[in-house]
């Protein structure tokens, strides 16, 4: 290439970038919405806070909203809101907005219920899954869940943990993972039995979750991890847990497809695939979709519940009054700790319920905004009374509902009593840990049952003391889900005396 040709290319490139910048800043349909100029020019603005600043985008959004108001332009074609009315407009049952494919492709589960962006396809797959997560089905699963929680308690009280600190994040994640894999395949991967709950898959989830932020902003990077297994193992030995998990799931799904008789109930226990591969409803899910749904359920089914247990356990132990009230209520309802008290009894306990709700509130569920695309094309939509053009990506994270001072007094305080006051039921509509509307979390019934059983059994059958974990350690970052960069929640566990 001659020097003249190179000069022409450079000038053309610069002109293109300048014209593009001028258009984004002054002529784009979102040009009149407030926000940082750099955010209007490039999505790298968000990437900087997600990746370089280690999951601090959500924290930065609070700063932007304080400066610019209830709506902020955070990308060339993206708006973020922080008002409860906006959440209702974006995520309500009647909303016509669809999932933003640019965001959801980062998870590489476009055939799973979570990642499907087409509303009709998503509805069909959710309908196939819905019976698997109905209250009726969850009550059938209660015995299996109780077994997992009993194992958790037994392991915590085992001699190996006597007066030694236990990493409760690993313990809770192992419990939820054990249940989800059992429900998917009728066979657990065994994380609850692993020494110190440090199952390779539990450790891998912890190490690899921040990578979601890279995939979110640089989707092409997700293809770089799709390399032969032997190369992946050479580059990152910790990936072995994922590789073995993937191979195991693929093998099990292949066997189910070639041998449908394997779907016959074992010990009267149904699995997810009894519903997804129901011959009476036809093949609603493709072979690849079955695999992606298994992965989706594995990750989605472990994080929300385990993070809620981490947050709740920490703040219960930090406040003697809260712990005392909770333990007293459990003892009154459950005089003999070795007897059986079921989910339907536990969910009627007001203080336990309030503790769980407060734990859900401060653990957020998914703290980042789940973006939706305004539609249909050629129209505008009203969000919080503002006219937003079709094609715009709009979102509002659960964080901006749960920490809204107008909804929750002293929102950063862990205060279960707020749910027992006169407006307690009114607050329920502001608790959006499982999102809201047609694309809300389908596993909400399963999550609630696990939370009741875990909190009740843990605080009725054990006495816990925090070990070397501070409020500073519990300040989270967000890589799609909450993560804590400080020391993990560790406790010393003792048996109760009555």
C-alpha positions in Angstrom: 0.0 0.0 0.0 1.4 3.4 -1.0 1.7 6.3 1.5 -1.1 8.1 -0.4 -3.4 5.1 -0.1 -2.7 4.7 3.6 -3.4 8.4 4.1 -6.8 8.1 2.3 -7.7 5.1 4.5 -6.7 6.9 7.7 -8.7 10.0 6.7 -11.7 7.9 5.7 -11.6 6.0 9.0 -11.3 9.2 11.1 -14.1 10.9 9.1 -16.3 7.8 9.7 -15.6 7.9 13.4 -16.2 11.6 13.7 -19.4 11.5 11.8 -20.6 8.5 13.9 -19.7 10.3 17.1 -21.6 13.4 16.0 -24.6 11.4 15.1 -24.7 9.5 18.4 -24.3 12.6 20.4 -26.6 15.0 18.6 -28.9 13.2 16.2 -29.5 9.7 17.6 -33.1 9.0 18.9 -31.7 8.9 22.4 -29.6 12.1 22.1 -32.0 14.0 24.4 -31.6 11.6 27.3 -29.1 12.6 29.9 -25.9 10.6 30.6 -22.1 10.6 30.2 -21.0 11.6 26.7 -18.5 8.7 26.6 -21.3 6.2 27.4 -23.3 7.6 24.5 -20.3 7.0 22.2 -19.3 3.4 23.1 -20.3 0.3 25.1 -16.7 0.2 26.3 -17.8 2.7 29.0 -19.8 -0.1 30.7 -17.1 -2.7 29.9 -14.6 -0.6 31.9 -16.6 -0.8 35.1 -17.6 -4.4 34.6 -14.1 -5.8 33.7 -11.4 -3.3 34.7 -13.2 -2.1 37.8 -14.1 -5.7 38.8 -17.9 -5.8 38.6 -18.5 -2.2 39.9 -20.9 -1.1 37.2 -24.0 -1.4 39.4 -22.3 0.8 42.0 -21.4 3.3 39.4 -25.0 3.4 38.1 -26.0 4.8 41.5 -23.6 7.6 41.0 -24.9 8.3 37.5 -28.6 8.4 38.7 -27.7 10.8 41.5 -26.2 13.1 38.9 -28.6 12.7 36.0 -31.9 11.6 37.5 -34.2 8.6 37.1 -33.2 7.7 33.6 -29.6 7.6 32.2 -28.2 6.8 28.8 -25.6 4.2 29.6 -24.8 3.1 26.0 -25.2 4.2 22.4 -28.7 2.6 22.3 -29.3 1.8 26.0 -31.2 3.4 28.9 -31.1 2.5 32.5 -33.9 3.5 35.0 -34.0 3.6 38.8 -37.7 4.3 39.5 -40.2 1.6 40.6 -42.7 2.8 38.0 -40.1 2.1 35.3 -39.6 -1.4 36.6 -43.3 -2.0 36.3 -43.4 -0.7 32.8 -40.5 -2.7 31.6 -41.0 -6.1 33.3 -44.8 -6.3 34.0 -46.9 -9.2 32.7 -48.4 -6.9 30.0 -45.1 -5.8 28.7 -44.4 -6.3 24.9 -40.7 -5.9 25.3 -38.4 -8.7 24.3 -35.1 -9.9 25.7 -32.1 -8.1 24.3 -30.1 -10.7 22.2 -26.9 -8.7 22.5 -27.0 -9.3 26.3 -28.2 -12.8 26.4 -25.9 -14.3 23.8 -23.1 -13.9 26.3 -24.4 -17.0 28.2 -24.4 -19.1 25.0 -27.8 -20.8 26.0 -29.9 -19.5 23.1 -32.0 -22.7 23.2 -32.6 -22.7 26.9 -35.6 -21.0 28.5 -33.4 -18.3 30.0 -31.6 -17.4 26.7 -34.4 -17.6 24.2 -35.3 -14.2 22.9 -38.3 -15.0 20.7 -41.4 -14.6 22.9 -43.4 -17.5 21.3 -40.6 -19.9 21.5 -39.8 -19.0 25.1 -43.5 -19.4 26.0 -43.6 -22.9 24.5 -40.5 -24.0 26.4 -41.6 -22.5 29.6 -44.9 -24.3 29.3 -43.0 -27.6 28.9 -41.0 -26.7 32.1 -43.8 -25.2 34.2 -45.2 -28.4 35.6 -41.7 -29.3 36.8 -41.6 -26.2 39.0 -45.3 -26.1 40.1 -46.0 -25.9 43.8 -47.5 -29.4 43.5 -44.3 -30.8 42.0 -42.1 -29.0 44.6 -44.1 -30.5 47.4 -43.3 -33.9 45.9 -39.6 -33.0 45.9 -39.7 -31.9 49.5 -38.4 -35.2 50.7 -35.4 -35.0 48.4 -34.7 -31.4 49.4 -34.9 -32.4 53.1 -32.3 -35.2 52.5 -29.9 -32.7 51.0 -30.4 -30.3 54.0 -30.0 -33.1 56.5 -26.7 -34.0 54.8 -25.6 -30.4 55.0 -26.4 -30.2 58.7 -24.7 -33.6 59.4 -21.6 -32.5 57.5 -21.4 -29.2 59.3 -21.6 -31.1 62.7 -19.1 -33.8 61.6 -15.9 -34.2 63.7 -13.8 -32.9 60.8 -15.4 -29.4 61.3 -15.3 -29.4 65.0 -14.2 -25.9 66.1 -12.8 -25.3 62.6 -14.1 -22.6 60.3 -16.4 -23.6 57.5 -16.7 -21.7 54.2 -20.5 -21.3 54.1 -20.6 -20.1 50.5 -19.2 -23.4 49.4 -21.5 -25.3 51.8 -24.6 -23.6 50.5 -23.6 -23.8 46.9 -22.8 -27.5 47.3 -26.3 -28.1 48.8 -28.2 -26.3 46.0 -26.0 -27.9 43.3 -26.5 -31.4 44.8 -30.3 -30.9 44.6 -30.3 -29.5 41.1 -28.2 -32.2 39.6 -30.3 -34.8 41.3 -33.5 -33.3 39.9 -32.0 -33.0 36.4 -30.6 -36.5 36.2 -31.8 -38.5 39.2 -28.1 -38.6 40.2 -26.0 -36.1 42.0 -22.5 -35.0 41.2 -21.7 -35.4 44.9 -20.6 -31.9 46.0 -22.1 -32.2 49.5 -19.9 -35.2 50.3 -16.7 -33.5 49.1 -14.1 -32.5 51.8 -14.7 -29.0 53.0 -17.5 -28.7 50.3 -14.7 -27.8 47.9 -16.0 -29.8 45.0 -14.1 -29.0 41.7 -17.3 -27.8 40.1 -18.1 -25.5 43.1 -14.6 -24.0 42.8 -14.8 -23.6 39.1 -18.1 -21.7 39.3 -16.4 -19.3 41.7 -13.4 -18.8 39.5 -15.2 -18.5 36.2 -18.2 -16.4 37.1 -16.3 -13.1 36.5 -15.6 -14.2 32.9 -19.3 -13.6 32.2 -18.6 -9.9 32.2 -16.0 -10.4 29.5 -18.4 -12.5 27.4 -21.1 -9.8 27.9 -19.1 -7.1 26.3 -16.9 -9.1 24.0 -19.1 -11.9 22.7 -16.4 -13.1 20.3 -14.3 -14.1 23.3 -16.8 -16.8 24.2 -15.8 -18.7 21.0 -12.2 -18.7 22.2 -13.1 -21.1 25.0 -14.7 -23.5 22.6 -11.4 -25.3 22.0 -10.5 -29.0 22.2 -10.6 -30.3 25.7 -7.0 -31.3 25.8 -6.0 -27.7 25.0 -8.4 -26.3 27.5 -6.9 -28.6 30.2 -3.4 -27.5 29.3 -4.2 -23.8 29.4 -6.4 -24.0 32.5 -6.4 -27.2 34.6 -9.3 -25.9 36.7 -11.6 -26.3 33.6 -11.5 -30.0 34.1 -14.6 -29.9 36.4 -16.6 -28.2 33.6 -15.3 -30.5 31.0 -16.2 -33.6 33.0 -19.6 -32.1 33.8 -20.3 -31.3 30.2 -19.3 -34.8 29.1 -21.4 -36.3 31.8 -24.5 -34.3 30.8 -24.0 -35.0 27.2 -23.7 -38.7 27.8 -26.8 -38.8 30.0 -28.9 -36.8 27.6 -27.7 -39.0 24.7 -28.8 -42.1 26.6 -32.2 -40.6 27.4 -32.7 -39.8 23.7 -31.8 -43.3 22.5 -33.4 -45.1 25.4 -36.7 -43.3 26.3 -37.6 -46.1 28.8 -34.9 -44.6 31.1 -37.4 -41.9 31.8 -39.4 -44.4 33.9 -39.4 -43.1 37.5 -36.7 -44.3 39.8 -38.1 -44.6 43.4 -41.1 -42.6 42.2 -38.8 -39.6 41.5 -39.3 -37.5 38.4 -36.5 -35.5 36.8 -36.6 -32.4 34.7 -36.4 -34.5 31.5 -39.7 -36.3 32.4 -41.3 -32.9 31.6 -39.1 -31.7 28.7 -39.3 -35.1 26.9 -42.9 -35.8 27.5 -44.1 -37.8 24.5 -47.7 -36.6 24.9 -46.6 -33.0 24.2 -44.1 -33.8 21.4 -40.5 -32.9 21.1 -40.7 -29.3 22.3 -37.0 -29.1 23.0 -34.2 -30.0 20.6 -31.3 -32.2 21.5 -28.9 -29.3 21.9 -31.7 -27.4 23.8 -31.9 -30.3 26.3 -28.2 -29.9 27.0 -28.3 -26.1 27.3 -31.4 -26.3 29.6 -29.4 -28.6 31.9 -26.6 -26.2 32.1 -29.0 -23.3 32.6 -30.7 -25.1 35.5 -27.4 -26.0 37.1 -26.1 -22.4 37.2 -29.4 -20.6 37.8 -30.5 -23.1 40.3 -27.5 -22.7 42.6 -26.6 -19.0 42.7 -29.7 -17.2 43.9 -30.4 -19.6 46.7 -26.8 -20.0 47.9 -26.1 -16.2 47.8 -29.4 -15.5 49.7 -28.3 -18.0 52.4 -24.8 -16.4 52.6 -26.3 -12.9 53.0 -29.0 -13.9 55.5 -26.7 -16.1 57.6 -24.2 -13.3 58.0 -26.6 -10.6 59.1 -28.5 -13.0 61.4 -25.3 -13.8 63.1 -24.3 -10.1 63.3 -27.4 -9.2 65.2 -28.1 -11.0 68.5 -31.8 -9.8 68.6 -32.5 -11.2 65.1 -30.9 -14.5 65.9 -32.7 -14.8 69.2 -36.1 -14.1 67.7 -35.6 -16.5 64.9 -34.3 -19.3 67.1 -37.2 -18.8 69.6 -39.8 -19.0 66.9 -38.3 -22.1 65.5 -38.1 -23.8 68.9 -41.7 -22.9 69.6 -42.9 -24.4 66.3 -40.4 -27.3 66.5 -40.0 -28.4 70.1 -38.1 -31.6 69.3 -35.4 -30.8 66.8 -35.0 -34.5 65.8 -38.7 -34.6 64.7 -39.8 -33.7 61.2 -41.3 -30.3 60.4 -42.3 -29.7 56.8 -42.2 -26.9 54.4 -46.0 -26.1 54.7 -45.5 -25.6 58.4 -42.4 -23.6 58.1 -43.8 -21.2 55.5 -46.4 -20.1 58.0 -43.8 -18.9 60.5 -43.9 -15.1 60.3 -40.4 -14.2 61.5 -38.7 -16.9 59.5 -40.6 -15.7 56.4 -39.5 -12.1 57.2 -35.9 -13.2 57.6 -36.0 -15.0 54.2 -37.6 -12.0 52.4 -35.0 -9.6 53.9 -32.2 -12.0 52.8 -33.6 -12.1 49.3 -33.8 -8.3 49.3 -30.2 -7.7 50.2 -28.8 -10.6 48.0 -30.7 -9.0 45.0 -31.1 -12.2 42.9 -29.7 -10.7 39.7 -28.5 -7.2 40.6 -27.7 -6.1 37.1 -30.4 -4.9 34.7 -31.9 -7.5 32.4 -32.2 -5.5 29.2 -35.4 -5.6 27.1 -35.9 -4.2 23.6 -38.7 -1.7 23.1 -41.1 -2.7 20.4 -42.8 -3.2 18.1 -40.7 -1.5 15.3 -41.9 1.9 14.2 -43.5 2.8 17.5 -42.6 4.4 20.8 -43.3 3.1 24.3 -44.0 5.0 27.5 -41.7 4.2 30.4 -42.3 6.2 33.5 -44.2 8.7 31.4 -41.2 9.2 29.0 -41.5 8.4 25.3 -38.8 5.8 24.4 -38.3 4.9 20.7 -38.6 1.3 19.4 -35.4 -0.7 19.3 -34.0 0.9 22.4 -32.5 -1.4 25.0 -33.9 -0.6 28.4 -33.3 -2.1 31.9 -33.5 -1.6 35.6 -31.6 -3.8 38.1 -33.3 -5.4 41.1 -30.7 -3.4 43.2 -32.6 -0.2 42.4 -35.8 -1.6 43.7 -34.4 -3.3 46.8 -32.3 -0.4 47.9 -34.9 2.3 47.1 -35.3 4.4 50.2 -38.8 5.4 49.3 -39.8 1.7 49.3 -37.7 0.5 52.2 -36.7 2.6 55.1 -32.9 2.5 55.8 -32.6 0.1 52.9 -29.0 -1.0 53.6 -30.0 -2.3 57.0 -31.0 -6.0 57.5 -34.3 -5.6 59.3 -36.8 -8.5 59.0 -39.3 -6.5 61.1 -40.1 -4.3 58.1 -42.0 -7.2 56.6 -44.1 -7.6 59.7 -45.4 -4.1 59.9 -48.6 -2.8 58.5 -47.3 -2.3 55.0 -45.4 -5.6 54.9 -47.7 -7.2 52.3 -47.4 -4.0 50.2 -43.6 -4.5 50.1 -44.0 -7.9 48.5 -44.6 -6.3 45.1 -41.2 -4.5 45.5 -39.3 -7.7 46.1 -38.1 -8.7 42.6 -35.4 -11.2 43.3 -36.9 -13.5 40.7 -37.8 -10.7 38.3 -41.3 -10.2 37.2 -43.6 -10.7 34.3 -43.7 -13.4 31.5 -39.9 -14.0 31.7 -39.6 -14.1 35.5 -37.6 -17.0 37.1 -39.6 -20.2 36.5 -37.9 -21.9 39.5 -39.3 -19.5 42.2 -41.2 -22.3 44.0 -38.2 -24.5 44.2 -36.1 -21.6 45.5 -38.6 -20.7 48.2 -38.8 -24.3 49.4 -35.0 -24.6 49.6 -34.7 -21.4 51.5 -37.3 -22.3 54.1 -35.7 -25.8 54.7 -32.1 -24.5 54.8 -32.7 -21.5 57.1 -35.0 -23.4 59.5 -32.8 -26.5 59.8 -29.6 -24.6 60.1 -30.8 -22.3 62.9 -32.8 -25.0 64.7 -30.2 -27.7 64.7 -26.9 -25.8 64.9 -25.3 -22.9 66.7 -23.1 -20.7 64.4 -20.5 -18.1 65.2 -18.9 -15.9 62.6 -15.2 -16.5 62.1 -13.0 -13.6 60.7 -15.5 -12.1 58.4 -16.4 -8.4 58.5 -18.9 -6.0 57.0 -16.2 -4.9 54.6 -15.8 -8.5 53.4 -19.5 -8.6 52.7 -19.5 -5.6 50.3 -20.3 -7.3 47.0 -19.4 -6.8 43.4 -21.6 -7.9 40.5 -20.7 -10.1 37.6 -24.3 -10.9 36.7 -24.7 -12.4 40.2 -23.2 -11.2 43.5 -19.6 -12.0 44.3 -17.6 -11.0 47.4 -14.0 -10.1 46.7 -13.2 -10.1 50.5 -12.8 -13.0 52.8 -15.6 -15.5 52.4 -18.3 -16.0 55.1 -16.8 -18.6 57.5 -18.4 -19.8 60.6 -17.7 -22.2 63.5 -20.5 -24.7 63.9 -21.7 -26.3 67.1 -24.7 -28.5 67.9 -27.6 -27.0 69.7 -28.3 -28.1 73.2 -32.0 -28.7 72.9 
